Amino acid sequence: MTAYRLFSALGSGGVPVEAAMSLIGLPYEIVEAPTWEGEAEKAKVAAINPLKQIPALVTPEGETITESAAILIWLADRFPEARLGPAIDAPTRAQFLRWMTFIPASIYSLFWVRDDPSRLGGPDPEVQARIKAATAERILDCWRMMESQLTPGRYLLGDELTVLDLYVTVVSRWGPRRVRFYEAAPRMSEVVKRVDADPRLAAFWPKRFPFFEGWERLGQQVG
């Protein structure tokens, strides 16, 4: 099988896509493109995604798929034997789509602001600090709401791991970091810790989103 080509970066929103493809067993190559590091990195992605954002997946047929949630849902549906998402007629399908949409709409999108608060706040450091603090609290409010609406089993939607679990596991590692996520969403926290420790991903995490001492608290002082 011809390899899939994924424009991604260490610790980025492409990581849950990489994890899903690893679990499915797909051949894929990574084009490392940390677009936040400057124009040269953005240029790697520009021809594939005019927004110059990652992740972007190019299938063996030459089709381009952007948006992390869309790629994850597509992979789960395209490879049902991997059991990474509920079937269209499954009882959990509606909630699967609800939360797969909620994360990018309500949480992931805030990182466009958090990564560079001057985009909305201008050059004033005090304004930028307020934006960072406010977006951190908004993210936690969203996790709290999601926690209140879910009754997890071993995983968020029951007893089988889905791409939703991979998505939450990665996004919950970004600011305001995991310690605050644990406080806001204790039942969901048990799930992401289980995904962190999944033996099928034991070789994957150190390569693409390494754990290190203090990672759960890193950056808390800035929200």
C-alpha positions as CSV (number, residue, x, y, z in Angstrom):
1,M,0.0,0.0,0.0
2,T,1.3,3.5,-0.9
3,A,2.0,5.5,2.2
4,Y,-0.2,8.3,3.4
5,R,1.6,11.6,3.8
6,L,0.8,13.7,6.9
7,F,1.9,17.2,7.5
8,S,2.3,17.3,11.2
9,A,4.7,18.3,14.1
10,L,5.8,17.1,17.5
11,G,3.2,17.7,20.1
12,S,0.7,19.2,17.6
13,G,-2.8,18.5,16.6
14,G,-1.4,16.1,14.1
15,V,-0.3,13.7,16.9
16,P,-3.8,12.1,17.5
17,V,-4.0,11.5,13.7
18,E,-0.5,9.8,13.8
19,A,-1.6,7.8,16.8
20,A,-4.8,6.6,15.0
21,M,-2.9,5.6,11.9
22,S,-0.4,3.7,14.0
23,L,-3.2,1.8,15.7
24,I,-4.8,1.1,12.4
25,G,-1.5,-0.1,11.0
26,L,-1.3,2.3,8.0
27,P,1.9,3.1,6.3
28,Y,2.5,6.8,6.6
29,E,5.2,9.4,6.3
30,I,5.5,12.6,8.3
31,V,6.3,15.9,6.8
32,E,7.5,17.7,9.8
33,A,6.1,21.3,9.6
34,P,5.9,23.2,12.8
35,T,4.1,26.1,11.2
36,W,4.3,28.4,14.3
37,E,8.1,28.5,13.8
38,G,8.0,30.8,10.7
39,E,7.3,31.3,7.1
40,A,9.7,28.5,5.9
41,E,7.6,25.9,7.8
42,K,4.3,27.4,6.6
43,A,5.6,27.2,3.0
44,K,5.8,23.4,3.4
45,V,2.1,23.3,3.9
46,A,0.9,26.1,1.7
47,A,0.3,24.0,-1.5
48,I,-1.7,21.5,0.5
49,N,-3.6,23.7,2.9
50,P,-3.9,27.4,1.9
51,L,-4.4,28.3,5.6
52,K,-0.8,27.0,6.1
53,Q,-2.0,24.9,9.1
54,I,-1.4,21.4,10.2
55,P,-2.5,18.6,10.3
56,A,-3.1,18.0,6.6
57,L,-3.3,14.4,5.2
58,V,-2.7,13.4,1.6
59,T,-4.2,10.0,0.8
60,P,-2.6,7.5,-1.5
61,E,-5.2,8.5,-4.1
62,G,-3.9,12.1,-3.9
63,E,-6.9,13.5,-1.9
64,T,-6.1,16.2,0.7
65,I,-8.0,16.2,4.0
66,T,-7.5,19.0,6.5
67,E,-8.9,19.7,10.0
68,S,-7.9,17.2,12.7
69,A,-11.4,16.2,13.6
70,A,-12.3,15.5,10.0
71,I,-9.2,13.4,9.5
72,L,-9.9,11.4,12.6
73,I,-13.5,10.8,11.8
74,W,-12.6,9.8,8.2
75,L,-10.0,7.3,9.4
76,A,-12.4,5.7,11.9
77,D,-15.0,5.4,9.2
78,R,-12.6,4.3,6.4
79,F,-11.1,1.5,8.5
80,P,-14.0,0.2,10.6
81,E,-12.1,-3.0,11.4
82,A,-9.8,-1.0,13.7
83,R,-12.9,-0.1,15.9
84,L,-11.7,3.5,16.5
85,G,-15.2,5.0,16.1
86,P,-18.8,3.9,16.4
87,A,-20.6,2.8,13.2
88,I,-23.2,5.2,11.7
89,D,-26.0,3.2,13.2
90,A,-24.4,2.7,16.6
91,P,-26.1,4.1,19.7
92,T,-23.0,6.2,20.5
93,R,-22.6,7.7,17.1
94,A,-24.5,11.0,17.8
95,Q,-22.4,11.7,20.9
96,F,-19.2,10.7,19.1
97,L,-19.9,13.3,16.4
98,R,-21.0,15.9,19.0
99,W,-17.8,15.7,21.0
100,M,-15.5,15.3,17.9
101,T,-17.0,18.6,16.7
102,F,-17.1,20.3,20.2
103,I,-13.3,20.0,20.7
104,P,-12.2,21.9,17.7
105,A,-15.0,24.4,17.8
106,S,-14.8,25.2,21.5
107,I,-11.3,24.3,22.6
108,Y,-8.8,23.8,19.8
109,S,-9.8,27.0,18.1
110,L,-8.7,29.0,21.2
111,F,-5.1,28.1,20.6
112,W,-4.9,30.3,17.5
113,V,-5.3,33.1,20.0
114,R,-3.3,31.6,22.8
115,D,-0.3,30.9,20.6
116,D,0.0,34.5,19.7
117,P,-2.3,36.8,21.8
118,S,-1.1,39.8,19.7
119,R,-3.4,38.6,16.9
120,L,-6.3,40.0,18.9
121,G,-4.7,42.0,21.7
122,G,-2.1,44.0,19.9
123,P,1.4,44.6,21.3
124,D,0.4,45.5,24.9
125,P,1.8,42.7,27.2
126,E,-0.8,43.3,29.9
127,V,-3.6,42.8,27.3
128,Q,-1.9,39.7,26.0
129,A,-1.6,38.3,29.6
130,R,-5.3,38.9,30.1
131,I,-6.1,37.1,26.9
132,K,-4.0,34.1,28.0
133,A,-5.7,34.0,31.4
134,A,-9.2,34.3,29.9
135,T,-8.7,31.7,27.3
136,A,-7.3,29.3,29.9
137,E,-10.4,29.7,32.0
138,R,-12.6,29.2,28.9
139,I,-10.9,26.0,28.0
140,L,-11.3,24.7,31.6
141,D,-15.0,25.6,31.5
142,C,-15.4,23.6,28.3
143,W,-13.7,20.6,29.8
144,R,-16.0,20.9,32.8
145,M,-19.1,21.0,30.7
146,M,-17.9,18.0,28.7
147,E,-17.2,16.1,31.9
148,S,-20.7,16.9,33.2
149,Q,-22.3,15.5,30.0
150,L,-20.3,12.2,29.8
151,T,-20.5,8.9,31.7
152,P,-17.2,7.3,30.7
153,G,-16.5,3.6,30.9
154,R,-12.9,2.6,30.3
155,Y,-13.0,5.2,27.6
156,L,-15.0,8.3,27.0
157,L,-17.9,6.6,25.1
158,G,-17.7,3.1,26.7
159,D,-15.3,0.3,26.8
160,E,-13.5,0.7,23.5
161,L,-10.9,3.3,22.6
162,T,-11.9,5.6,19.8
163,V,-10.3,8.5,18.0
164,L,-12.2,10.8,20.5
165,D,-10.0,9.4,23.3
166,L,-6.9,10.1,21.3
167,Y,-8.1,13.6,20.5
168,V,-8.8,14.5,24.1
169,T,-5.6,12.9,25.3
170,V,-3.5,15.2,23.1
171,V,-5.5,18.4,23.4
172,S,-5.6,18.1,27.2
173,R,-1.8,18.2,27.3
174,W,-1.8,21.8,26.0
175,G,-2.3,24.9,28.1
176,P,-3.5,25.2,30.8
177,R,-2.0,21.8,31.1
178,R,-2.9,18.5,32.5
179,V,-3.0,19.2,36.3
180,R,-5.8,21.7,35.8
181,F,-7.5,19.4,33.4
182,Y,-7.4,16.7,36.1
183,E,-9.1,19.1,38.5
184,A,-11.7,20.2,35.9
185,A,-12.5,16.7,34.6
186,P,-11.6,14.0,37.0
187,R,-13.5,11.2,35.3
188,M,-12.2,12.1,31.9
189,S,-8.7,12.3,33.5
190,E,-8.8,8.5,34.2
191,V,-9.5,7.9,30.5
192,V,-6.6,10.0,29.2
193,K,-4.2,8.5,31.7
194,R,-5.3,5.1,30.4
195,V,-4.5,6.2,26.9
196,D,-1.2,7.7,28.0
197,A,-0.3,4.2,29.3
198,D,-1.7,2.1,26.4
199,P,0.9,-0.5,25.6
200,R,0.1,-0.2,21.9
201,L,1.3,3.4,22.0
202,A,4.3,2.9,24.3
203,A,6.8,3.4,21.4
204,F,4.7,6.1,19.8
205,W,4.4,8.7,22.6
206,P,8.2,9.1,23.3
207,K,8.7,9.9,19.6
208,R,5.8,12.3,19.0
209,F,4.8,13.8,22.3
210,P,7.3,12.7,24.9
211,F,6.6,12.6,28.6
212,F,9.2,14.2,30.9
213,E,9.5,15.3,34.4
214,G,7.0,18.1,35.2
215,W,5.2,17.9,31.8
216,E,1.7,17.9,33.5
217,R,2.4,21.4,35.0
218,L,4.6,22.9,32.4
219,G,3.6,26.5,31.6
220,Q,0.9,26.8,34.2
221,Q,2.4,30.1,35.4
222,V,1.3,31.7,32.1
223,G,-2.1,29.9,32.0
